Amino acid sequence: MTKFTDLNLNPKVLKAIEEAGYESPTPIQAGAIPAALEGRDVLGIAQTGTGKTASFTLPMITRLARGRARARMPRSLVLCPTRELAAQVAENFDTYAQHVKLTKALLIGGVSFKEQDAAIDRGVDVLIATPGRLLDHFERGKLLLTGIEIMVVDEADRMLDMGFIPDIERIFSLTPFTRQTLFFSATMATEIERITNTFLSAPERVEIARQATTSENIEQAVVKFKASRKDREGSEKRKVLRALIEQEGDAVQNAIIFCNRKSDVDIVAKSLKKYGVDAAPIHGDLDQNQRTKTLEGFRDGHLKVLVASDVAARGLDVPSVSHVFNFDVPGHAEDYVHRIGRTGRAGRSGKAITLCSPRDEKALEAVESLVQKEITRLENPVKVTPRKPRKEAPAAKDAPVATEAVKEETSVSDTQQPTQASADNDSQKPRGRGKGGRFGRDHRRDDRNVVGMGDHMPSFIAMSFAERRADDEQRRAG
């Protein structure tokens, strides 16, 4: 079995590895580290939780141990899709470079530009950044990338999902052609393949397991769910989730619940807290300080349940997550692999349960096609009774039916003087077009039958034109 001492790493790096409690490299580390130490480009393909971060941090520290950084010109660059992953990479550098005099800077959103500018001005050996914040500093004239010796792209497929590929291509164009490139991804989409063919030079390809496979240590299950009514789907689905957590009992040491929408993250977290579950949300719209505090609480064990959007699907390194619950089936099948990869890490066992509503059936089929296995179905712990359709009331047997005879009896000629009897009969006339005009009522009618005028309508308004003319003539004759 290969050990870290066989990989020609810097002795100070080996000391830090030993202090961290590691002896043997993972397959991706054993394949990528020797090629990286030789200065070759590396294309690493491995599922989440296999130790990709150490695959590039360890050879980078060894190679950068000699030399000195200049102001505003970092010597190496690590690009990460999310703030959380960037912060985790920075922690790895702190762990493995504690005996080596290297400087680093972390450029992520939600943190003051002033502090980051000050770190860059002092000169950094390792620059860890998200693409957007890196380009912000570059466009403000605070950063030069012409001194980059080693460039790392971590979780490239996640970069693709988040729309960062144009930014990545621009950043590549700002770095020297002679740089060494270490490119890591869990899957190889067509667009990722195109980028590697464009920007990597004869890379050492290190592929561990087949693409988009799930760990054998993870027990997977699906619970089919159908709401009794469309407007009750959210509340009934949350009830099923709570029942599943309760059903797992003490086996749930801690858990991550993934939702497709940020709005659902907040609602689910609030619902769980209402019913006595220690839960907190994390998604991209939260303040960075709040996100950091929530993650630290989850890692330390002070927080039992983390409700997250896919911002936490990559790069959240908590080795002892016992359960993952998918409140929704992810829209991209690859995200399923990364979500459930938060459990069953470092040889531990884990469990992943997914809720599937009727509209998620196609997405579930895509997931099963990707992982090449049928996921076990579990019975819904909450019995949902569909609402019965409302029956229409039967027509009354004694309802009066208008006949032609009635119509004739109630009709009034245009020239006939209206009487109380004829006015009363107007209310019995069927609605529709006829003598009464558009709304089936004669214009000669009782004041009380004029819609909108009430009992105080002036009498002349209800008079016909013939009556008004007769009245005018009588007044003029008198």
C-alpha positions as CSV (number, residue, x, y, z in Angstrom):
1,M,0.0,0.0,0.0
2,T,1.3,3.5,-1.0
3,K,2.0,5.9,1.9
4,F,2.5,9.6,1.9
5,T,6.1,9.1,2.6
6,D,6.5,7.5,-0.8
7,L,5.2,10.5,-2.7
8,N,8.3,12.8,-2.5
9,L,6.5,15.5,-0.6
10,N,8.3,18.2,1.4
11,P,9.4,16.9,4.9
12,K,7.6,19.7,6.6
13,V,4.4,18.8,4.7
14,L,4.8,15.2,5.7
15,K,5.1,16.3,9.3
16,A,1.8,18.3,9.0
17,I,0.1,15.2,7.4
18,E,1.3,13.0,10.2
19,E,0.0,15.5,12.9
20,A,-3.4,15.5,11.1
21,G,-3.5,11.7,11.6
22,Y,-3.2,10.5,8.0
23,E,-0.9,7.8,6.7
24,S,-2.1,6.5,3.4
25,P,-3.3,8.6,0.4
26,T,-6.7,8.0,-1.2
27,P,-6.7,6.7,-4.8
28,I,-7.2,10.2,-6.3
29,Q,-4.3,11.6,-4.1
30,A,-2.0,8.7,-5.0
31,G,-2.7,9.3,-8.7
32,A,-2.6,13.1,-8.9
33,I,0.2,14.1,-6.4
34,P,3.2,12.5,-8.3
35,A,2.1,14.1,-11.6
36,A,1.5,17.5,-10.0
37,L,5.0,17.4,-8.3
38,E,6.5,16.8,-11.7
39,G,4.9,20.0,-13.0
40,R,2.5,18.3,-15.3
41,D,-1.1,19.3,-15.9
42,V,-3.6,17.1,-14.1
43,L,-7.2,16.2,-14.9
44,G,-8.8,14.6,-11.8
45,I,-12.2,13.0,-12.0
46,A,-13.6,11.6,-8.8
47,Q,-16.8,11.6,-6.8
48,T,-17.2,13.9,-3.9
49,G,-15.6,12.9,-0.5
50,T,-12.6,11.2,-2.1
51,G,-10.0,13.7,-0.9
52,K,-9.6,15.9,-4.0
53,T,-8.6,18.9,-2.0
54,A,-5.5,17.3,-0.6
55,S,-4.7,16.2,-4.2
56,F,-3.7,19.7,-5.1
57,T,-2.9,21.4,-1.8
58,L,-0.1,19.0,-0.9
59,P,1.9,19.3,-4.1
60,M,1.2,23.0,-4.3
61,I,2.7,23.6,-0.9
62,T,5.7,21.5,-1.7
63,R,6.4,23.4,-5.0
64,L,5.7,26.8,-3.5
65,A,7.9,26.3,-0.4
66,R,10.8,27.8,-2.4
67,G,10.3,31.4,-3.6
68,R,8.7,34.6,-2.5
69,A,5.5,36.4,-3.5
70,R,5.4,40.0,-4.8
71,A,2.8,42.6,-4.0
72,R,-0.4,42.2,-6.0
73,M,1.1,39.2,-7.9
74,P,0.0,35.9,-6.3
75,R,2.1,32.9,-7.2
76,S,-0.8,30.4,-7.3
77,L,-4.6,30.6,-7.8
78,V,-7.3,28.2,-6.6
79,L,-10.8,28.8,-8.0
80,C,-13.9,27.5,-6.2
81,P,-17.6,27.7,-7.0
82,T,-18.8,28.7,-3.6
83,R,-17.7,30.6,-0.5
84,E,-18.0,27.6,1.7
85,L,-15.7,25.5,-0.6
86,A,-13.2,28.3,-0.8
87,A,-13.1,28.6,3.0
88,Q,-12.6,24.8,3.3
89,V,-9.7,24.9,0.9
90,A,-8.2,27.8,2.9
91,E,-8.5,25.6,6.1
92,N,-6.7,22.8,4.3
93,F,-3.8,25.1,3.4
94,D,-3.6,26.2,7.1
95,T,-3.5,22.6,8.2
96,Y,-0.9,21.3,5.7
97,A,1.3,24.4,5.5
98,Q,1.6,25.1,9.2
99,H,5.4,24.3,9.1
100,V,6.0,26.1,5.9
101,K,6.2,29.9,5.5
102,L,3.6,30.5,2.9
103,T,1.1,33.4,2.8
104,K,-2.5,33.1,1.5
105,A,-5.5,35.3,0.9
106,L,-9.2,34.3,0.6
107,L,-11.3,36.4,-1.9
108,I,-15.0,35.7,-1.4
109,G,-18.2,37.7,-1.5
110,G,-19.7,39.1,1.7
111,V,-16.4,40.2,3.1
112,S,-14.9,43.7,3.0
113,F,-12.8,44.6,-0.1
114,K,-10.5,46.7,2.2
115,E,-9.3,43.7,4.2
116,Q,-8.8,41.6,1.0
117,D,-6.9,44.5,-0.7
118,A,-4.6,44.8,2.2
119,A,-3.7,41.0,2.1
120,I,-3.1,41.2,-1.7
121,D,-0.9,44.3,-1.3
122,R,1.4,42.4,1.1
123,G,1.9,39.7,-1.5
124,V,0.4,36.1,-1.3
125,D,1.8,32.8,-2.3
126,V,-1.7,31.2,-2.5
127,L,-4.8,33.0,-3.7
128,I,-8.1,31.2,-3.1
129,A,-11.1,32.8,-4.6
130,T,-14.6,32.6,-6.2
131,P,-14.6,33.7,-9.8
132,G,-16.8,36.7,-9.4
133,R,-14.9,38.3,-6.5
134,L,-11.6,37.6,-8.2
135,L,-12.7,39.5,-11.3
136,D,-14.0,42.3,-9.2
137,H,-10.5,42.8,-7.7
138,F,-8.9,42.6,-11.1
139,E,-11.2,45.1,-12.7
140,R,-10.5,47.5,-9.8
141,G,-6.8,47.3,-10.7
142,K,-5.9,45.7,-7.4
143,L,-4.7,42.4,-8.7
144,L,-2.3,41.1,-11.4
145,L,-2.4,37.4,-12.6
146,T,0.7,37.4,-14.7
147,G,2.8,35.8,-11.9
148,I,0.6,32.7,-11.6
149,E,2.7,29.5,-11.6
150,I,0.0,27.0,-10.6
151,M,-3.7,27.4,-11.3
152,V,-6.3,25.0,-9.8
153,V,-10.0,24.7,-10.8
154,D,-11.9,22.8,-8.2
155,E,-15.4,21.4,-8.7
156,A,-15.5,22.4,-12.4
157,D,-18.8,20.7,-13.0
158,R,-20.4,22.9,-10.3
159,M,-18.9,25.9,-12.0
160,L,-20.7,24.9,-15.1
161,D,-24.0,24.5,-13.2
162,M,-23.7,28.0,-11.7
163,G,-22.9,29.7,-15.0
164,F,-19.2,30.5,-14.2
165,I,-17.7,29.0,-17.4
166,P,-17.3,32.3,-19.2
167,D,-15.6,33.8,-16.1
168,I,-13.3,30.8,-15.9
169,E,-12.3,31.2,-19.6
170,R,-11.6,34.9,-19.0
171,I,-9.5,34.1,-16.0
172,F,-7.5,31.5,-17.9
173,S,-6.8,34.1,-20.6
174,L,-5.3,36.5,-17.9
175,T,-2.8,33.9,-16.6
176,P,0.5,33.0,-18.2
177,F,0.5,30.3,-20.9
178,T,3.4,28.6,-19.0
179,R,1.3,28.0,-15.8
180,Q,0.6,24.5,-14.5
181,T,-3.1,23.6,-14.4
182,L,-4.8,21.2,-12.0
183,F,-8.4,20.6,-13.0
184,F,-10.8,18.6,-10.8
185,S,-14.4,17.6,-11.4
186,A,-16.8,14.9,-10.3
187,T,-18.3,14.5,-13.7
188,M,-17.2,15.4,-17.3
189,A,-19.9,17.2,-19.2
190,T,-19.4,18.2,-22.8
191,E,-18.6,21.8,-21.9
192,I,-16.1,20.7,-19.3
193,E,-14.4,18.4,-21.8
194,R,-14.1,21.4,-24.2
195,I,-12.4,23.5,-21.6
196,T,-9.9,20.9,-20.6
197,N,-9.0,20.3,-24.3
198,T,-8.5,24.1,-24.7
199,F,-6.6,25.0,-21.6
200,L,-4.8,21.9,-20.4
201,S,-1.6,20.6,-22.1
202,A,-1.2,16.8,-22.3
203,P,-2.8,16.3,-18.8
204,E,-2.3,13.3,-16.6
205,R,-5.9,11.9,-16.4
206,V,-6.7,10.4,-13.0
207,E,-10.2,8.9,-12.9
208,I,-11.4,7.2,-9.7
209,A,-14.5,4.9,-10.0
210,R,-17.0,5.5,-12.8
211,Q,-18.4,9.0,-13.3
212,A,-21.3,10.0,-11.1
213,T,-21.4,6.9,-8.9
214,T,-22.6,6.9,-5.3
215,S,-20.7,5.4,-2.4
216,E,-21.5,1.8,-1.4
217,N,-21.6,3.0,2.2
218,I,-24.7,5.0,1.7
219,E,-28.1,3.4,2.1
220,Q,-30.5,5.1,-0.4
221,A,-34.3,5.2,-0.3
222,V,-37.2,7.1,-1.9
223,V,-40.6,7.9,-0.4
224,K,-43.4,8.6,-2.9
225,F,-45.6,11.4,-1.8
226,K,-48.9,12.8,-3.2
227,A,-50.7,15.6,-1.6
228,S,-54.4,15.5,-0.8
229,R,-54.8,18.9,-2.4
230,K,-52.5,21.1,-4.4
231,D,-52.7,24.0,-2.0
232,R,-51.7,21.7,0.9
233,E,-48.7,20.1,-0.8
234,G,-46.1,22.1,1.1
235,S,-47.5,21.5,4.6
236,E,-48.2,17.8,4.0
237,K,-44.7,17.3,2.5
238,R,-43.1,18.9,5.6
239,K,-45.2,16.6,7.8
240,V,-43.8,13.6,5.9
241,L,-40.3,14.9,6.4
242,R,-40.8,15.3,10.2
243,A,-42.3,11.8,10.3
244,L,-39.2,10.4,8.6
245,I,-36.8,12.1,11.0
246,E,-38.9,10.8,13.9
247,Q,-39.0,7.3,12.4
248,E,-35.2,7.2,12.1
249,G,-35.0,8.1,15.8
250,D,-31.6,8.2,17.6
251,A,-29.9,7.0,14.3
252,V,-30.1,10.7,13.2
253,Q,-27.0,12.0,14.9
254,N,-27.0,15.0,12.5
255,A,-28.5,15.6,9.1
256,I,-28.6,17.8,6.1
257,I,-31.9,18.5,4.3
258,F,-31.6,19.7,0.7
259,C,-34.3,21.9,-1.0
260,N,-34.3,23.0,-4.6
261,R,-35.6,26.5,-3.8
262,K,-34.1,29.0,-1.3
263,S,-37.6,30.0,-0.2
264,D,-38.3,26.4,0.8
265,V,-35.0,26.3,2.8
266,D,-36.3,29.0,5.2
267,I,-39.8,27.5,5.4
268,V,-38.6,24.0,6.2
269,A,-36.1,25.2,8.8
270,K,-38.8,27.3,10.5
271,S,-41.2,24.4,10.4
272,L,-38.7,22.0,12.0
273,K,-37.9,24.5,14.8
274,K,-41.6,25.0,15.5
275,Y,-41.9,21.2,16.1
276,G,-38.9,21.0,18.3
277,V,-36.1,20.0,15.8
278,D,-32.9,21.9,16.2
279,A,-32.5,23.2,12.6
280,A,-31.1,26.3,10.8
281,P,-31.1,27.4,7.2
282,I,-28.1,28.1,4.9
283,H,-28.4,29.4,1.3
284,G,-26.8,32.1,-1.0
285,D,-29.0,35.0,0.1
286,L,-27.9,34.9,3.7
287,D,-25.2,37.1,5.1
288,Q,-21.7,35.6,5.0
289,N,-21.2,35.9,8.7
290,Q,-24.5,34.1,9.4
291,R,-23.6,31.3,6.9
292,T,-20.2,30.9,8.5
293,K,-21.7,30.8,12.0
294,T,-24.3,28.2,11.0
295,L,-21.7,26.0,9.4
296,E,-19.4,26.2,12.4
297,G,-22.3,25.3,14.7
298,F,-23.1,22.2,12.5
299,R,-19.5,21.1,12.4
300,D,-19.1,21.5,16.1
301,G,-22.2,19.5,16.8
302,H,-24.1,22.4,18.4
303,L,-26.6,22.3,15.5
304,K,-28.3,19.0,14.7
305,V,-30.0,19.7,11.3
306,L,-28.8,21.9,8.5
307,V,-31.4,22.9,5.9
308,A,-29.6,23.9,2.7
309,S,-29.8,24.7,-0.9
310,D,-27.2,23.3,-3.3
311,V,-24.7,25.9,-2.1
312,A,-23.8,23.3,0.5
313,A,-23.9,20.3,-1.7
314,R,-20.2,20.7,-2.6
315,G,-17.3,21.4,-0.3
316,L,-19.1,20.9,3.1
317,D,-16.6,18.7,4.9
318,V,-18.3,17.2,7.9
319,P,-17.1,13.6,8.1
320,S,-19.8,12.3,10.5
321,V,-23.1,13.3,8.8
322,S,-25.4,10.4,9.5
323,H,-28.3,11.3,7.2
324,V,-29.2,13.3,4.1
325,F,-32.8,14.1,3.3
326,N,-33.8,15.4,-0.1
327,F,-36.9,17.5,0.4
328,D,-37.0,17.7,-3.4
329,V,-35.5,15.5,-6.2
330,P,-32.8,17.7,-7.6
331,G,-33.4,19.1,-11.1
332,H,-29.9,17.9,-12.3
333,A,-29.2,14.2,-11.7
334,E,-25.5,14.9,-10.9
335,D,-26.6,17.1,-7.9
336,Y,-28.1,14.0,-6.3
337,V,-24.7,12.4,-6.2
338,H,-23.1,15.4,-4.6
339,R,-25.9,15.9,-2.1
340,I,-25.9,12.4,-0.7
341,G,-22.1,12.4,-0.8
342,R,-22.3,14.5,2.3
343,T,-22.9,11.3,4.3
344,G,-21.0,8.0,4.2
345,R,-17.6,9.8,4.1
346,A,-14.3,8.5,5.2
347,G,-15.5,4.9,5.3
348,R,-18.5,5.6,7.6
349,S,-22.0,4.4,6.8
350,G,-24.8,6.8,6.0
351,K,-28.4,7.0,4.8
352,A,-30.0,9.2,2.2
353,I,-33.8,9.5,1.9
354,T,-35.5,11.4,-1.0
355,L,-39.1,12.7,-1.1
356,C,-40.6,12.3,-4.6
357,S,-43.9,14.0,-5.6
358,P,-45.6,13.1,-8.9
359,R,-44.0,16.0,-10.8
360,D,-40.6,14.8,-9.8
361,E,-41.0,11.3,-11.4
362,K,-38.9,12.2,-14.5
363,A,-36.2,13.7,-12.4
364,L,-36.1,10.5,-10.3
365,E,-35.8,8.4,-13.4
366,A,-32.8,10.5,-14.5
367,V,-31.1,10.0,-11.1
368,E,-31.6,6.2,-11.3
369,S,-30.3,6.2,-14.9
370,L,-27.2,8.1,-13.8
371,V,-26.4,6.0,-10.8
372,Q,-27.3,2.8,-12.7
373,K,-29.4,1.3,-10.0
374,E,-33.0,1.3,-8.8
375,I,-33.4,3.2,-5.5
376,T,-35.3,1.3,-2.7
377,R,-38.9,2.5,-2.2
378,L,-40.1,3.1,1.4
379,E,-43.6,3.4,2.6
380,N,-44.9,6.8,3.4
381,P,-45.1,7.1,7.2
382,V,-48.0,9.6,6.9
383,K,-51.2,8.4,5.3
384,V,-52.5,11.1,3.1
385,T,-56.2,10.7,2.1
386,P,-57.0,12.5,-1.2
387,R,-59.9,14.9,-0.9
388,K,-63.1,13.6,-2.5
389,P,-64.5,15.7,-5.3
390,R,-67.4,17.9,-4.3
391,K,-70.9,16.7,-5.5
392,E,-73.2,19.2,-7.3
393,A,-76.5,19.8,-5.6
394,P,-79.5,18.2,-7.6
395,A,-82.0,20.5,-9.2
396,A,-85.1,21.2,-7.1
397,K,-88.1,19.1,-8.2
398,D,-90.6,21.9,-7.6
399,A,-88.7,24.6,-9.4
400,P,-91.0,26.7,-11.6
401,V,-90.5,26.3,-15.4
402,A,-91.2,29.3,-17.7
403,T,-93.5,28.4,-20.5
404,E,-94.6,30.2,-23.6
405,A,-98.0,30.8,-22.0
406,V,-96.4,32.5,-19.1
407,K,-94.3,34.6,-21.4
408,E,-97.3,35.8,-23.3
409,E,-99.2,36.6,-20.1
410,T,-96.3,38.6,-18.7
411,S,-95.4,40.5,-21.9
412,V,-96.2,44.1,-22.2
413,S,-96.5,46.0,-25.5
414,D,-94.3,49.0,-26.1
415,T,-97.2,51.4,-26.3
416,Q,-99.2,50.1,-23.3
417,Q,-99.3,52.1,-20.1
418,P,-97.5,50.0,-17.4
419,T,-99.6,48.9,-14.5
420,Q,-98.6,47.6,-11.1
421,A,-99.6,44.1,-12.2
422,S,-97.5,44.2,-15.4
423,A,-94.6,45.6,-13.3
424,D,-94.9,42.8,-10.9
425,N,-94.9,40.3,-13.7
426,D,-91.7,41.7,-15.1
427,S,-89.8,40.1,-12.3
428,Q,-91.0,36.6,-13.5
429,K,-89.7,37.1,-17.1
430,P,-86.8,34.8,-18.1
431,R,-83.5,36.5,-18.5
432,G,-82.2,36.9,-22.1
433,R,-82.7,39.1,-25.1
434,G,-86.2,40.1,-26.1
435,K,-88.6,43.0,-25.6
436,G,-86.9,43.8,-22.3
437,G,-83.6,44.5,-24.1
438,R,-80.2,43.1,-23.4
439,F,-80.9,41.9,-19.8
440,G,-84.4,40.5,-20.4
441,R,-86.2,43.3,-18.5
442,D,-88.7,45.8,-19.9
443,H,-87.5,49.4,-19.5
444,R,-91.0,50.3,-18.1
445,R,-90.8,49.0,-14.6
446,D,-91.2,49.8,-10.9
447,D,-88.5,52.0,-9.3
448,R,-87.5,49.1,-7.1
449,N,-86.5,47.0,-10.1
450,V,-83.9,49.4,-11.4
451,V,-80.5,48.0,-10.5
452,G,-78.2,50.4,-8.6
453,M,-80.7,53.2,-8.0
454,G,-82.3,52.0,-4.7
455,D,-85.6,53.3,-3.4
456,H,-84.8,57.0,-4.0
457,M,-84.7,57.2,-7.8
458,P,-86.5,60.2,-9.2
459,S,-89.8,59.0,-10.9
460,F,-89.1,60.8,-14.2
461,I,-86.1,58.5,-14.9
462,A,-88.5,55.5,-15.1
463,M,-90.9,57.2,-17.5
464,S,-91.0,56.3,-21.1
465,F,-90.2,58.9,-23.8
466,A,-94.0,58.8,-24.8
467,E,-95.0,59.6,-21.3
468,R,-92.5,62.4,-21.0
469,R,-93.7,64.0,-24.3
470,A,-97.4,63.7,-23.1
471,D,-96.5,65.3,-19.8
472,D,-94.5,68.1,-21.5
473,E,-97.4,68.9,-23.9
474,Q,-100.0,69.0,-21.0
475,R,-97.7,71.4,-19.1
476,R,-97.3,73.7,-22.2
477,A,-101.1,73.6,-22.8
478,G,-101.8,74.5,-19.2
